[in-house]
Amino acid sequence: MKYTKKQRQEKLKNKILENPFITDEDLADFFSVSVQTIRLDRLALSIPELRERIKHVAREHLDDIKALPEEEVIGEIIDLQLDKEAISLLDIGKEHVFSRTGIARGHYLFAQANSLAVAIIDEEMALTAKASVLFHRRVKEGERVIAKAEVKGTKDGKTIVHVVSTVKEEMVFYGEFSMYRSGK
């Protein structure tokens, strides 16, 4: 559907509010316009580029990671509320994929989810006691994986963390992690 400039800009604002991690390319596809048109619309609306939006979200919602050094986290944590929820991004590059197929190696998706499950724990030490995972679809080079973790409670003295990883809002990975905590 074609929109007038005013309608498109209004819908653009709402789309970015719904998903601050949406790329200009995805917005251009959604509105059937060029990436340059989206950039001009964002400029007119004073909406920063994706990287700046991500940094803003991270500054607003980031507790300090306790269970592991930040540089050991796979992906970029942009939201962390200890013992509640967390979000990380992983841009799949050449180093993450099989050279013949361009498909991401599963251990990178697992590592992103697992390190997020460790980071969310409000303890000096947290370890994965058990993980149950399901890969829903292949992830290709150039795609951005957004992992969202949520603490669901405790079972048998372990903290249960669910992680859902998506690409363009399509689930690609699901994991349930049973986390050992040093203080519990």
N, C-alpha and C positions, 0 to 999 in steps of 0.2 A: 504494500500500500504506500502510495506517495503522500508525504506530508508537506505542508507549507513550512517555510523556514521556522516560523514561530512555533508551530505544533511540534516540529522535529526537536527544536531546542528544549521545549518543555518536557517532552518524552525522554530526551537525552539526560536531563537532570534527574528524572525519576529512575531511569535505568542505572545510572551511576550511584544513586543513593541506595538502590536495592543491592547492587554488587559493585563495591568500589574497586574490585580487582579486574573488571572487564577491560579488555584492550580496545584501542582505537580501531583495530582491524575487525574485531567482533562487532563493535558498534556500527562500523561502515557496512558490514554484511547485513546486520539487522535492519538498518534503515535504507539499504540499497543505494548508498551514496559512496563517494570516494573517501579515503582516509583523510585526505586534505580537508574535505568539507567538515568532517568530524572535528579535526583539529581547530579549524576556524570557529566552529560552534563552541567548542570548549573555551577557546580564547575569549570569545564574545561573552560567555557566561562566567568567566574567571574561574573555571574548573581546571585544576592543575593536571599535568600528565600523570600517567599511571604510577610511575616510580615515586612521585611526590605524594600521591594519594596513599600509597602503601606506607611510606615513611610517616605520614601524618597518623594513620591508623595505628602504627606501631608505637609511636610516642604516646598516644592516648591510652593504650591498653596493654602495656607491657610491664609485668612484674619481673623481678630478677630471678633468673634460673638458679636453682640451688643444687640440683642433683647431678649436673654435669657441666663442664665448661661450654660456653656458648659456641666456640669454634668447633666443638665435636658434634653439634647438631647438624643433621643432614637436612638441607633446606634452610630457608630464611624465616625465622619466627617473627610474625608480625602482630600477634596478639597472644598474650599469656596472662591468664588469671589463675594463679596457683590453686590446685585442688578443685578447679571448676572447668575451665575450657581453654583451648589454645588453637591457634591457626598458624600454619607455615606454608611457604611457597617453595616449589622446586621447578626451575626451568630445565627441561630435559634437553641436554646438549649432546654433542657427538660423543663425549666421554661416558655417557650413561646408556648408550644403545649398542646393540649388536651391529657390527659393521656391515654385514650382508643385508640385513632386513630394515635397519633404522628403527627397530622396536626396542623400547626401554627394557633393560634387564630388571627382572622382578625384585632383585635384592635392593635396588635403589628405592623403589616404592615402599618396600618393607622397612628399610632403614629410615626413611623420612617419617613414617608412621610410628615406628618404635622409638626413635629419638624424641619425637613429640610426646609420646606416652611417658617417657622418662622425665622430660623437662617439665611436664605439668605437675609432677609430684612435689609437694611442699616439704621436702626433706633434704638433708645433706647427701644422702645416698638412696638411690632407688634402682632396682634391678627388675628385669622382666623375668617373671617366674614361669609364665606360660603365655602363648599367643595362638590365637585361632584366626586365620586370615583367608580371604577370598578375593581373587583377582577377577574383576568383572569384564574388563576389555583391555586390549593392548593399548599402550601409550607410545606415541611416536616422537621422534626427535622434533624439537621446536614447540612442543606442547607445554603448557604450564599446569602443574599439578598443585591443587590447593587441598591440603590436609587439614581437617578439623577434628580435634580431639575433645572428648567430654568425659569427665569423671562421672561414673554411674553409681558408685557406692562401694561397699566392701563385701567380700565373700571369703569365708575361711581365713580371715585375717589379712587378705590381700585387697588392694585397691583395684577396682575394675575400671578400665579406660576403653572407650569405644573410639575408633578413628575411622572417619570416612574421607576418602580422597576422591576428588573430582577433577575433571577437565571440562571446561565450559559447562559447568553445572551437571555433567553426566558422571555418575559414579563409576570409578575405575578400580577401586580397592576398598575393602572393608576389613577392619581388624578389631578383635576384642583382645585386650591385653590384661593379664593378671599381674599386678605390680607388687613386688616386695618393697616394703618401706623400712628403713633402718630404725625409725622411731616408733613403729607400731607393732 
